[in-house]
Amino acid sequence: MRDEILEIEKNIWNSYHTNENFGLYVGLSGIIMFYDYLHAAFGEEEYENKLLTLIEKTNELIEKKINSYSICSGLAGYGLALLRLQNKSVEIEEDYFLTIDSLLIDQFKEHYKSGNFDFMHESMGIAMYFIERYKTTESKLILKILNDFSHYLVSGINGDFFSILMKSSETRNNYYSFGIAHGIASYANFLIYLKKNVSTLDLDITKALKVCVDHLQKNKKYDGISKQFFANVFLIEDKKFIPSRLSWCQGDLGVSNALFNAGVFLEKDDLINDSVLLMNNSSLINFEDSGVRDFGFCHGSAGIAVQFFLAGQKYGLNYEPAINRWLEKIKQQTSNFETFFYYDNSRESYHPEVNLLLGSAGLALTLLTVNKVIDAKWLEVFNLH
């Protein structure tokens, strides 16, 4: 496994000079996370030096221009990557984080006061940064910010959930999602993560969590094409469900994680049982029925394999056959870890990629995790816990 990781590392570092995005999912902050874990795993000074070089370059990019504040592609993702560094010899001054706080807060408030909560692109993702800040500082100011945000979030869910859940696009018109990246499951899992990590919040999530769970249960219906129970999206004008791929961003795997956590939090064994059934069914879905087109974390084989690994740890069940099957598929998709192409749906073509979401960095962390070289806590930044 180490030889494969070293081969992937070469691919990642070769892209360093041309990478101008600083996001966690799609840019240099995700590469920072990769090198932090790589140094923790193997302890080589080379990886620490590369980590420091990446932090320096990312800082330079931010000083030039901030064009995004999200966890996916922007400043919140960079701040979160720094806060979660395992390498304690990398010292980031408190004043630096205070500057990030000040740059994020207005955008954060604008999102949540407007009812924009999407995890990848809006306020729940930005909140991940402030949650981590509170965990490290116990700042009363940050607690106040999180209290304000959480009341808007819970009020929105308890009031008219679909008004905040609904999104629009040219191709879909109005729609809402079910999965862990953008949908109902993402709200449920985030609520639990928020409450567990900021226990001093003036907040009761029970009613809001039940709203999320109820909507999931009402929309559970087996689809013979995808072989899954939860659709990707529901098109409101067309009154039509669009089936899910087997993946992280959509489908039964992420919903299973959310239902399991909800079952534990609400002390509902039926939800835990439902989550296990979803995972067991997903483990039987073959490649031909999965809708998978590439190796990546977001909607590819790596994201599938690592979710089975996490489920095995949480549920106490053996998903090794499914994990090994998808790892073998990754070998085929990457020509034995030598080429790393993601599939672009809009262009209907394959393109090389190194980032955490779609590329080789996400694959490397997956391999380190399923081989038990590192723990699975990095999955929290993808709303999995």
C-alpha positions in Angstrom: 0.0 0.0 0.0 2.8 2.4 0.8 4.2 2.1 -2.8 0.8 3.1 -4.1 0.6 6.1 -1.8 4.0 7.3 -2.8 3.0 7.0 -6.5 -0.1 9.1 -5.8 2.0 11.6 -3.8 4.1 12.3 -6.9 1.0 12.9 -9.0 -0.3 15.4 -6.4 3.0 17.3 -5.9 3.5 17.6 -9.7 0.3 19.8 -9.8 1.4 22.1 -7.0 2.8 24.9 -9.2 -0.4 25.2 -11.3 -3.0 24.9 -8.5 -4.5 28.3 -7.9 -7.6 27.2 -5.9 -7.4 27.3 -2.1 -10.6 25.4 -1.2 -10.7 22.3 1.0 -12.6 20.1 -1.4 -11.3 21.4 -4.7 -8.0 23.2 -3.9 -4.8 23.5 -2.0 -6.4 23.2 1.5 -7.4 19.6 0.7 -3.8 19.0 -0.4 -2.7 20.5 2.9 -4.8 18.0 4.8 -3.4 15.2 2.7 0.3 16.1 3.5 -0.6 16.6 7.2 -1.9 13.0 7.3 0.9 11.7 5.2 3.5 13.2 7.6 1.6 11.8 10.5 1.5 8.4 8.9 5.2 8.1 7.7 7.0 10.9 9.7 9.2 12.0 6.9 10.6 15.5 6.9 9.9 15.9 3.2 6.2 15.8 3.8 6.4 18.4 6.5 8.4 20.7 4.3 5.8 20.3 1.5 3.0 21.0 4.0 4.7 24.3 5.0 5.2 25.2 1.3 1.5 24.6 0.6 0.4 26.7 3.6 2.7 29.5 2.4 1.3 29.4 -1.1 -2.3 29.3 0.0 -1.8 32.3 2.2 -0.3 34.2 -0.7 -3.3 33.3 -2.9 -5.7 34.6 -0.2 -3.8 37.8 0.2 -4.3 38.5 -3.5 -8.0 37.7 -3.7 -10.7 35.9 -1.9 -13.4 34.7 -4.4 -15.1 32.2 -2.2 -15.9 31.7 1.5 -17.3 28.1 1.4 -15.9 24.9 2.9 -15.7 23.5 -0.6 -13.8 26.2 -2.5 -13.1 29.0 -0.2 -11.8 30.5 3.0 -13.8 28.4 5.5 -12.2 25.3 4.1 -8.7 26.7 4.4 -9.3 27.8 8.0 -10.8 24.4 8.9 -7.7 22.6 7.4 -5.4 24.8 9.5 -7.4 24.2 12.7 -7.4 20.5 12.2 -3.6 20.2 11.6 -2.2 17.2 13.5 1.4 18.5 13.1 1.7 20.6 16.2 5.1 22.0 15.1 3.2 24.1 12.5 2.3 27.1 14.6 -0.5 29.4 13.5 -0.9 32.5 15.5 -4.3 33.3 17.1 -4.2 36.7 15.3 -4.2 34.9 12.0 -7.4 33.0 13.0 -9.0 36.2 14.3 -8.4 37.6 10.8 -10.1 34.6 9.2 -13.0 35.0 11.7 -13.5 38.6 10.7 -13.3 37.8 6.9 -15.9 35.0 7.3 -18.4 36.4 9.7 -20.3 38.8 7.3 -20.6 36.2 4.6 -21.7 33.6 7.2 -24.4 35.9 8.6 -25.6 36.8 5.1 -26.0 33.2 4.2 -27.9 32.0 7.3 -30.1 35.1 7.7 -31.2 34.5 4.1 -32.0 30.9 4.7 -29.0 29.6 2.7 -27.7 26.6 4.6 -26.2 24.2 2.0 -23.3 22.2 3.5 -20.9 22.4 0.5 -21.5 25.9 -0.6 -23.3 27.9 2.1 -23.6 28.4 5.9 -23.5 24.9 7.3 -20.1 24.4 5.7 -18.8 27.7 7.0 -20.2 26.8 10.4 -17.8 23.8 10.4 -14.9 26.3 10.7 -16.5 28.2 13.6 -17.3 24.9 15.4 -13.7 23.9 15.2 -12.7 27.4 16.4 -14.9 27.0 19.4 -13.5 23.6 20.2 -10.0 25.1 20.3 -10.8 28.4 22.1 -14.1 28.1 23.9 -14.6 31.8 22.8 -17.8 33.4 24.1 -17.9 35.5 20.9 -17.8 32.4 18.7 -20.4 30.7 20.9 -22.6 33.7 20.4 -22.2 33.5 16.6 -23.0 29.8 16.6 -26.0 30.3 18.8 -27.4 32.9 16.4 -26.7 30.7 13.4 -28.2 27.6 15.0 -31.4 29.4 15.9 -31.9 30.5 12.3 -31.2 26.9 11.2 -33.5 25.2 13.6 -36.3 27.8 13.1 -36.0 27.3 9.4 -36.3 23.5 9.7 -39.1 23.6 12.2 -41.0 26.3 10.2 -41.0 25.7 6.5 -38.2 23.2 5.8 -38.8 23.0 2.1 -38.4 26.8 1.7 -34.7 26.5 2.8 -34.2 23.1 1.3 -35.4 24.1 -2.2 -32.8 25.1 -4.8 -33.2 26.1 -8.5 -31.3 25.5 -11.7 -31.8 26.0 -15.4 -32.1 22.3 -16.1 -34.0 21.2 -13.0 -36.1 24.3 -12.2 -37.1 24.0 -8.5 -35.9 20.9 -6.7 -34.7 19.5 -3.4 -32.1 16.9 -2.5 -32.0 14.0 -0.1 -28.3 13.2 0.3 -25.4 14.0 2.6 -23.9 16.8 0.5 -26.8 19.0 -0.2 -30.0 17.3 1.0 -32.2 16.3 4.0 -29.6 13.9 5.3 -27.0 16.7 5.4 -29.2 18.7 7.7 -29.8 15.8 10.0 -26.1 14.8 10.3 -24.9 18.4 10.7 -27.4 19.1 13.5 -26.0 16.1 15.4 -22.4 17.1 14.8 -23.1 20.7 15.9 -24.8 19.6 19.1 -22.2 17.0 20.0 -19.3 19.4 19.5 -20.8 22.5 21.0 -22.7 21.1 23.9 -23.1 24.5 25.5 -25.3 25.8 22.7 -28.6 27.2 23.8 -30.3 24.8 21.4 -32.6 21.8 21.4 -32.3 19.9 18.0 -34.8 17.2 18.8 -37.7 18.6 16.9 -35.7 19.7 13.9 -34.0 16.3 13.7 -37.3 14.6 13.8 -38.5 16.8 11.0 -35.5 15.7 8.9 -36.0 12.0 9.7 -39.7 12.2 9.0 -39.1 13.6 5.5 -36.6 11.0 4.8 -38.9 8.2 5.9 -41.8 9.5 3.8 -39.7 9.6 0.7 -38.1 6.1 1.1 -39.0 4.1 -2.0 -37.0 1.3 -3.7 -35.9 2.2 -7.2 -35.3 -0.8 -9.5 -32.7 1.0 -11.7 -30.4 2.4 -9.0 -31.1 -0.4 -6.6 -31.4 2.2 -3.9 -34.2 3.5 -1.6 -33.4 7.3 -1.7 -33.4 9.4 -4.8 -30.9 12.1 -5.5 -33.4 14.9 -6.0 -37.1 15.6 -6.4 -38.1 17.9 -9.3 -41.0 20.0 -7.9 -42.6 21.2 -11.1 -42.2 17.8 -12.8 -43.2 15.9 -9.7 -40.4 13.5 -10.5 -37.7 11.7 -8.5 -34.2 11.5 -10.1 -32.4 8.3 -9.0 -29.1 8.4 -7.1 -25.7 7.0 -8.0 -24.0 5.0 -5.3 -21.8 7.7 -3.9 -20.9 10.1 -1.1 -22.8 13.1 -2.4 -26.1 11.4 -3.0 -27.9 8.1 -2.3 -28.3 5.5 0.4 -24.8 5.4 1.8 -24.9 9.0 3.2 -28.5 8.6 4.3 -27.6 5.5 6.2 -24.9 7.4 8.1 -27.4 10.1 9.0 -30.1 7.7 10.1 -27.7 5.7 12.3 -26.6 8.9 14.0 -30.2 10.1 14.4 -31.2 6.7 15.8 -28.4 6.9 18.4 -29.2 10.6 19.3 -33.0 10.0 19.5 -32.6 6.5 21.0 -34.7 5.0 18.2 -33.6 1.5 17.4 -35.9 1.4 14.3 -33.8 4.2 12.7 -30.6 2.3 13.5 -32.1 -0.9 11.9 -33.1 1.1 8.9 -29.6 2.5 8.5 -28.1 -1.0 8.6 -30.6 -2.3 6.0 -29.6 0.5 3.7 -25.9 -0.2 4.1 -26.4 -3.9 3.7 -28.4 -3.4 0.5 -25.8 -1.0 -0.8 -23.0 -3.5 -0.2 -24.8 -5.8 -2.8 -25.0 -3.2 -5.6 -22.6 -4.1 -8.4 -20.6 -1.7 -10.5 -22.9 -1.9 -13.5 -25.9 -0.8 -11.4 -24.0 1.8 -9.3 -23.9 4.7 -11.9 -20.2 5.2 -11.0 -18.0 6.6 -13.7 -14.7 7.3 -11.9 -12.5 6.6 -8.9 -13.0 9.8 -6.8 -14.5 10.5 -3.4 -17.5 12.6 -4.4 -19.4 10.2 -6.7 -16.8 7.5 -7.4 -15.3 4.3 -6.0 -13.1 5.9 -3.3 -16.1 7.5 -1.6 -18.0 4.2 -1.6 -15.1 2.2 -0.2 -14.4 4.6 2.7 -18.1 4.8 3.6 -18.3 1.0 3.9 -15.2 1.2 6.1 -16.8 3.8 8.4 -20.0 1.9 8.6 -18.1 -1.3 9.6 -16.5 0.7 12.4 -19.8 2.2 13.6 -22.2 -0.6 13.0 -19.9 -3.4 14.1 -20.5 -5.3 10.9 -18.1 -6.8 8.3 -18.2 -4.9 5.0 -14.7 -6.1 3.9 -16.0 -7.9 0.8 -17.6 -4.7 -0.5 -14.6 -2.6 0.4 -12.2 -5.0 -1.4 -14.5 -5.1 -4.4 -14.4 -1.4 -4.8 -10.7 -1.1 -4.1 -10.2 -3.6 -7.0 -12.4 -1.4 -9.2 -10.2 1.6 -8.2 -7.1 -0.2 -9.4 -8.8 -0.7 -12.8 -10.0 2.9 -13.0 -6.5 4.3 -12.2 -4.5 1.8 -14.3 -3.0 0.4 -11.0 -2.6 3.9 -9.4 -0.9 5.6 -12.3 -3.6 7.8 -13.9 -6.2 9.8 -12.1 -9.1 11.0 -14.2 -12.5 12.2 -13.0 -15.6 12.1 -15.2 -17.2 15.5 -15.9 -20.9 15.1 -16.5 -21.4 18.4 -18.1 -18.7 17.9 -20.7 -19.2 14.1 -20.9 -15.4 13.6 -20.8 -12.6 12.6 -18.4 -10.0 15.0 -17.0 -7.0 14.6 -14.6 -7.6 15.8 -11.0 -5.7 15.8 -7.8 -8.1 17.5 -5.3 -9.8 16.0 -2.3 -13.3 15.8 -3.8 -12.7 14.4 -7.2 -9.0 13.5 -7.4 -6.0 11.6 -6.2 -5.7 13.4 -2.8 -9.1 12.0 -1.7 -8.1 8.6 -3.0 -4.9 8.6 -1.0 -6.7 9.5 2.2 -9.2 6.7 1.5 -6.4 4.1 1.0 -4.7 5.3 4.2 -8.0 5.0 6.1 -9.2 1.6 4.9 -5.7 0.2 5.5 -5.9 1.6 9.1 -2.8 3.7 8.7 -4.8 6.8 9.8 -8.1 7.3 11.5 -11.4 8.3 9.8 -11.9 11.6 11.5 -11.1 13.5 8.3 -14.4 12.4 7.0 -16.1 14.8 9.4 -15.2 17.6 6.9 -17.5 15.8 4.5 -20.4 15.6 7.0 -19.7 11.9 7.8 -19.2 10.9 11.4 
